[in-house]
Amino acid sequence: MSEGTQAGRTPPLASSPVRGARVRGLLHGLAVGEVLGAGAAPTGVLTHGVATQLACFTAAASIRSCLRHAVTGSADGRADLLEAYRQWARVWSAGREPSVAWLDEVPLLAHATGAAADTVRGLATGGGGTRREPVTTADGWHALARALPLAAQVGRDAAGAVEVAVDSAALTHGPRAFAPTALAVLVAGAALRTGDPVQAVADGITAAILLGVDFAAVSVADDAVRAAREAPGSPVVLRSGAPDGSAAAALWGATYCLLSHPGRTTAALALAATAPDPVAVSCVTGALLGAAHGDGALPQPVLTRIDLAYVVDRLARDLARVNRVNPDGSREASSDPAWRARYGIS
């Protein structure tokens, strides 16, 4: 994966538009998995997690890049991501940056809902890191989880999606997080396209090999596939394969849980919750399950109680829209004429 001109790449118009229900499943599944991994209360409103916050800002940045490209003919995906994460990081600062888009005005995003020390530390450097000049050595799972909304771009340009995913991770994390993030985005993108978890993992691995993703991440996913085939649904196996909160462990654990129960969302999420870092594995597992099966397959008693559900849904709908042919067509424009303005694009 070379740097240079690829770093700010924005893919062309969609040739394989994603299905809205699956994009909603991707984002809602991430949020559902994160709260379940943290131990969701059986009743009452559920507070979203910090990875969900970060993923929301990734989705908004992706939409903004695509809209800017449509309006001006060019865009810098990395710059839009850095701007978005800086907006998110305002919750730790005394001041507040000017609002760029509607997401910056959401009250629920005006305070932290968990720790993201690696991300905060990386952003504190100013311009963020690059794949050639990382600013930290962190390998935590937040880099992977927050990049998953970029999977909606895979159907348009898989190579471009990988480049932007690695740029996203490199802003705040070190090289060990890059390839797992890229591979997870490819698997999620394949899930959006196929609706088949087993096929999605196979296609994601194949795409990673063809696109030159570091083979260490491919080996991680391959090992999880083998484990799921030989000993599916085992908490003992899961604990061995995903022993910590690294991006690589989250990739291994989510792949194992997904393939252990490809058609049983509740069972897969229950298994994910037994991991040593249950929030990491559950969050990524939920996103992959939702991407494959759509938001309707997720546990509705949990999804509907998450405090940020409306925001996630609005972002997912806009993310699906911008990743299909002619998102500003007359039919869409008449139903929502101000949608570009929501992302600071006129």
N, C-alpha and C positions, 0 to 999 in steps of 0.2 A: 504494500500500500504506500505509494509515493505521496510526498507532500507537494507543495507548490501549487499549481493551478487547480488541483483537485480540492484543495482545502475549503474553498468557499463555494463549491459546486452546488447548483440547484438543478434538479432534474427537469426534463421537458414535460410537456403535457402528458397526462396519463394515457397509456395504451391498454392497460389492464386495471380499470377502476376498481377500487376496493369496495366491499359491501359495508354499508353503514352500520348494520347490526354487529358486524365483527369488529369494526373500529371502536364502536361503543363498548364491546366486550373487552377489547384490549385495555382500554383505560379504566373502565369500571372493574375489570378483573384485577388489575394492579392494585386499585384502592381496596377492594374486598380482601384480596390476599394479604395485604399489609395489616389490616385491622384484625383479621382472623389470626395471623401469626403472632400478633401482640396479645391475643386473648380477649376476644370481643365479649362484652357483657351480653347476656341473653335478652335484655330489654333496654329501652332508652336510646337516645341519640349516640352514635358512635363517632368519635373524633378521628378524622383522617390522619394519616401518618406523614412524616416529612418526605418520604420518597414520592408520595402522591403529590405533594406540593411541587417538588422539583419536576416531576413528569408533566404537570400542568404547564409549567413555564417552558418546558421543552416543546410541548405541543403548540403553544402560542408562538414560540420562535419559529417553528417549522412552517406554520401557517403564514406568518409575517414574511418569511423568506420567499415563499411561493407567490404570495401576492405582490411583493416588491418586484420579483422577477417578471411577473405578468405585466406590471405597469411600466417598469423602466427597462426591461430586457436584461437586467443583471441583478445579482444579489450575492451576499456573503453570508453563507449559513453559519460559519463559525462566529462572525461578529454578532449576528442576531442571537445566537445562543449565549454568548458572553454577556450581552446586554440584558437578556432575560434573567440569567442567573444573578446578575448584579441587582436587578430589581427585586428578586426573591431575597437576596441577602440583606436588604434594607432592614429586615426585622431585627438584625443584630447591631444595627448602627443607630447613632443618636439622631442622624438626619434622615431625610427621605428624598429619594430622587423624584423628579417630575414624572407623572404618569405617562406611559407610552400607549397603553391599550386598556381595555375594560378589565382585564385580569388584575391590573395594578390597583383597582378600586374595590376588590372583593374583601369585605371585612374579615372573613375567615382566613385569608392569606396575610393578614397584617400582623400575625404573631407566629412564633415557631411552635410546631407540634412534635418536636423531637430533635435529637442531636444529629448534626451532619458535619462533624468536625473536619473531616477531610475536605469536603466541599468548601467550607468557610475558610479553611487555611489556604486552599488553592486560590480562591478569589481574592484573598487579602494581598496577593502578590501584585495586583494591579491588572496587567494585561492577560493573565492566565497563561497556562502552559501550551505547548504544541507537542506533537509526537516526537519531534527532534530535540526539543528543549523543554522537557517536563519540569514543572515547578515543585512537585512532590514525588514521593515514591509510593504513595497510597495505592492500595489495590482493592479497596472496599466495594461492596455490592451496590452502593448508591450510584456509582458511575454507570453501571449496567442498567439498573432499573429506570433511572431517569431518562435514559436514551430510548427506551422502548417505543414511545410514540413515533419515532422516526421510521418505524417499520411500515407505516402507511406509505412511505415513499418507495419502498422496495419494488412494488409492481411497476413503477414508472422508470426507475433507474437503480438497479441493485448496487452498482458500483458507486454511484453518487451517495446512496443511503449509507453505505459502509464508510465512505470518507467522512461524512458529516457525523456519524456515530462515533468514530474514533476521535474526531475533533472535539466532540462533546466531552468524552472521557478525559482527553488530554488537557482540557482547561484546568482541571483540578486534581487529577490522579496521575499515577505513574504508568509505565509501559505494561506492567502485568495486568492492568485492567483493560487495555485497549482491545486485544483480540477477543476475549470473552464477550465484551460489549458488542463488537461487530457481529460475532456469530449469533448472539441472542437476538439482535435486530433482524438478521436474515431468517432465523427460525420463525420469529413472530410475523415477519412479512410473508413467509410461505404459508403460515397458518391463516392469515387474512385471505390469501388467494385460494387455498385448497379446502379449508374447513375440515381438514383431516390431520390430527396431531401427529400420527405416525409418519405420514407423507411429509408433513411440514419439517419434522426433524431431519429426515433424509434429504429433502431438498435444500434445507438450510446448510447442512454440512457440505453437500455437493457444491453449492454456490460459494461457500467459504473457500473451498479448495480452489475453485476456478478463479476466484478473485484474489487469491494470494494472501488470505488471512493467515496469520501465524499458526503453524500446524500444532503448536502446543494446545491451543484452544480447541482445535478439531479433535485432538486426542482426548481432551476432557469430555467432550460430547460423545465421542465414540465409546469411551469407557462407560458412560452412563447408559448408553443404548444397550451395551452388552450386559450390564448389571440388571437392567430392567427386563431383558429377555431371559436371563438365567435365574434371577431371584427377585421377581417383582413384588412391590408392596411391603418391603421389609424395613422397619425403622432402624434395625441394626445396620443393614447395608447402607441406608441413607446417611446415618451418622458417620459411617466410615468414608463415604464418598464426598460428603459435604461437611467437613469438620469445623468450619469457621465462617466468618462473614465476608470472605473475599468474593470478588466478582467471579472467579473461576469456580468456587464452591457453590455459589448461587446458580451458575449455569449448570453444573453437574446435578445439583439437587433438583432443580426445576425440570430438567430433562428426564431424570429418573422418575419423578412423581408423575409427570405428564404421560410417560410411556407405560408406567405401571397401571394407570387407570385412565386410558385415553378417552373413554366415553363416560366416565363417572366423575363429574366435577367435585361433588362432595367428598368422595373417597380420596381423590387426588389431593385436595386441600387439607383433609384430615391427616394424610400421610406427611405432607409438607410441614405441618405444625409440629411434627416430632423431631425435626432437624435440630442440631445444636444451636443454629441461629434461625429460629422458626420464622421470624419476620422476613428475613432475606429470601429464604426459599419459598415461602408462601406468597410473597409479593410477586415474584417472577413466575411462579407456577400459575397463579391466578390470571396474570396477564396473558400467558400463552393459552390457557384454557379458554379465556374469553375471546381471544383472537380467532381461535378455531371454531368455537361453538356459538359465539354471539352473546350479547348481554342477557338474553332470555334464559340461558343455561346456568347463569350464576345464581347463588343462593339469594333469592329476592328479600327474605327477611333481614339479611345483612346489608345488601346493596341499598335498599330503600331507607335505611337508618343512618347511613353515613352522612355526616353534616355537609360534605362538599359534593354530594351526588349531582346536584343541579349543575354546578360549575363543570364537573367532569363531563357530564352529558353534553353541555353546550360546546365545549372544546372538541369532543369526539365528533359531533355532527359537523362542525366546521372543518375539522381535519379530514373527514371523509369527503366533504364537498370539494375542498381545494385539491384533492388527489383524484379527481375524475375529470373527464373531458369537459371543457367549457363550463367551469364553475360559475361564470358570470352570465350564463345564458338568460334569455329574457324571462323564462319561466321562473328560474331561481331568483333573478334580480327583483322581479315584481313581488315575490313573497318575502324577501328580506333585503330591501334596498340598501341598508346601512351596514352590511356585514363587513365590508372592507374597513370601514371606520372603526370597527371594534378592535382592529389590530393596528391602528395608527397609520393606515394606508388610505390616501384619498384618491 
